[in-house]
Each structure stands twice: as structure tokens, then as C-alpha cells.
Amino acid sequence: MRIINNLISFAKANEPAMDRALNRMAIDIERLSKEQVPHDKGQLKASGHHIKKGKLNWQVVYNKVYALFQHEGGDAKRKVSHYSKSGKKKFYLKDPGMMIAKRAVNYFRQEAQGVKG
């Protein structure tokens, strides 16, 4: 009996597919978070974007100083008690991230269908 291990070649062939899946996940997290961001117009919503941080590493960020304050629903001194429109809420980035992470297998499966190793 002879066993041939093609795991390394498969992993190299699979890496671009994994990166595409992570990119799609970041895009979807960004899209969903912008639907929930507390300010429909203005700098907070416009500052949200996804970036590639490195190999198989994508991140969704909001660059405004008060983004964390809005995301957490306030701080030790002040609390955001209500948001002006329905669907707008705190944890506007965390909640979409958790929702997309639950479906991660589907993203990877879709991108891996074309991989040959």
C-alpha cells in the first residue's frame, strides 16, 4: 500500500479561494454594518470600509473618533439611550460580524468548488 500526501499542494491551491471567501465575508459585514450604523449620513457611515491586513487577513474598520463610542452605546460618563431610526443600534459592527461568521462554511465551500489540488 502506498499513501500519497497532496495536502501541501492542495493548501497552496486553496489559499486564493480562502482569501476570496474572506474578502466576500468582509464586504458583507461592511454592507450589513452600514445598514445599522447610527448615522445614515455623514462621516461615521462614510468612514466604514474593509481592508486587507495581510495574508488571509481582512478587517472592517470605521475611522471616526466616536465610532467606538457609538458602537458600544456610550461610555462611563454618557450612554446613548436611543437611536433616531429603527434598525440603528449599538454593536453595529459586532452583530453583523457574528452573523456572517456563522455562515463562514458556506463562503469557503462556494469558493473552494473551483479548487483543484
Backbone torsions as a table, in degrees:
resi	resn	phi	psi	omega
1	MET	NA	138.8	179.9
2	ARG	-129.2	130.5	180.0
3	ILE	-111.1	126.8	178.7
4	ILE	-107.3	123.6	-178.9
5	ASN	-99.9	107.9	177.6
6	ASN	-104.4	20.8	-175.4
7	LEU	-62.2	-41.3	-178.6
8	ILE	-65.1	-44.5	179.0
9	SER	-67.0	-35.8	177.6
10	PHE	-65.8	-42.5	179.9
11	ALA	-62.9	-40.6	178.2
12	LYS	-65.8	-39.6	178.6
13	ALA	-71.1	-29.0	-176.2
14	ASN	-82.9	-21.7	-175.6
15	GLU	-57.2	-46.4	177.8
16	PRO	-62.1	-35.4	178.4
17	ALA	-66.8	-41.0	177.7
18	MET	-63.8	-40.5	179.4
19	ASP	-64.9	-40.6	177.0
20	ARG	-63.5	-40.6	178.9
21	ALA	-64.2	-43.5	178.5
22	LEU	-64.6	-37.6	177.2
23	ASN	-63.3	-46.1	178.0
24	ARG	-61.2	-39.2	178.1
25	MET	-63.6	-43.3	179.2
26	ALA	-63.0	-40.9	178.2
27	ILE	-62.3	-43.9	-179.8
28	ASP	-67.6	-38.5	176.4
29	ILE	-63.3	-43.8	178.4
30	GLU	-60.5	-46.3	-178.8
31	ARG	-61.5	-47.6	-179.6
32	LEU	-66.5	-37.8	-179.5
33	SER	-68.5	-33.9	178.7
34	LYS	-68.5	-23.5	174.5
35	GLU	-72.6	-24.6	-176.1
36	GLN	-105.4	-8.5	-176.8
37	VAL	-60.1	138.0	-172.7
38	PRO	-60.1	-26.8	-177.9
39	HIS	-113.2	112.7	-179.5
40	ASP	-59.9	-41.5	-177.6
41	LYS	-117.8	159.1	174.7
42	GLY	111.0	-169.8	-169.5
43	GLN	-74.3	-32.3	-178.0
44	LEU	-63.7	-51.6	-179.8
45	LYS	-64.2	-40.8	-178.7
46	ALA	-68.5	-23.6	-176.8
47	SER	-79.8	-11.8	-178.7
48	GLY	-75.3	131.0	177.2
49	HIS	-161.2	163.9	177.0
50	HIS	-108.6	144.5	-178.2
51	ILE	-136.5	153.5	175.2
52	LYS	-91.9	119.5	-177.9
53	LYS	-91.8	-18.2	-177.9
54	GLY	167.9	-164.5	-179.3
55	LYS	-63.5	118.4	-179.0
56	LEU	55.2	38.7	-176.4
57	ASN	-139.6	104.4	177.8
58	TRP	-116.3	150.6	-177.7
59	GLN	-143.2	142.3	172.9
60	VAL	-105.2	127.1	-175.9
61	VAL	-132.3	153.3	169.3
62	TYR	-120.9	127.1	-169.6
63	ASN	-96.3	2.7	-178.7
64	LYS	-81.2	150.0	-177.8
65	VAL	-61.1	-39.8	-177.2
66	TYR	-89.1	8.7	179.9
67	ALA	-61.1	-44.1	179.4
68	LEU	-65.1	-40.4	177.9
69	PHE	-58.3	-46.8	179.8
70	GLN	-68.1	-38.9	-178.7
71	HIS	-64.1	-42.0	-177.7
72	GLU	-83.3	-8.7	-180.0
73	GLY	78.7	23.6	177.8
74	GLY	129.3	-165.7	177.4
75	ASP	-143.6	-163.4	-176.7
76	ALA	-65.5	-29.7	-177.0
77	LYS	-90.9	-39.0	-174.7
78	ARG	-130.7	152.2	178.8
79	LYS	-129.0	137.6	174.5
80	VAL	-81.7	109.7	-173.4
81	SER	-85.8	-28.7	176.7
82	HIS	-154.1	154.5	176.8
83	TYR	-108.3	152.5	-169.1
84	SER	-69.1	-26.7	-176.4
85	LYS	-131.2	153.2	177.4
86	SER	-67.9	148.5	-177.6
87	GLY	88.6	-13.8	178.0
88	LYS	-94.5	132.5	-174.4
89	LYS	-161.5	171.7	173.2
90	LYS	-74.0	168.4	-175.9
91	PHE	58.7	36.6	-178.3
92	TYR	-66.6	-14.8	177.5
93	LEU	-105.6	-38.2	-178.3
94	LYS	-66.3	-46.1	-177.1
95	ASP	-62.8	-47.4	175.2
96	PRO	-62.7	-35.1	177.9
97	GLY	-62.0	-43.1	178.5
98	MET	-66.3	-39.3	-179.0
99	MET	-65.6	-43.9	179.5
100	ILE	-70.0	-37.5	179.5
101	ALA	-61.5	-32.8	177.8
102	LYS	-65.6	-25.1	-179.7
103	ARG	-102.7	15.7	-175.6
104	ALA	-57.8	-39.7	-179.0
105	VAL	-57.6	-39.7	179.2
106	ASN	-64.5	-40.8	178.4
107	TYR	-62.0	-47.0	-178.7
108	PHE	-66.7	-39.4	-179.7
109	ARG	-64.0	-43.2	-179.8
110	GLN	-62.4	-42.3	-178.6
111	GLU	-76.2	-28.1	-176.8
112	ALA	-81.3	-9.2	-178.3
113	GLN	-60.8	-32.0	-178.3
114	GLY	-91.9	2.8	-176.8
115	VAL	-82.6	132.9	174.9
116	LYS	-123.3	129.1	-176.1
117	GLY	-127.8	NA	NA
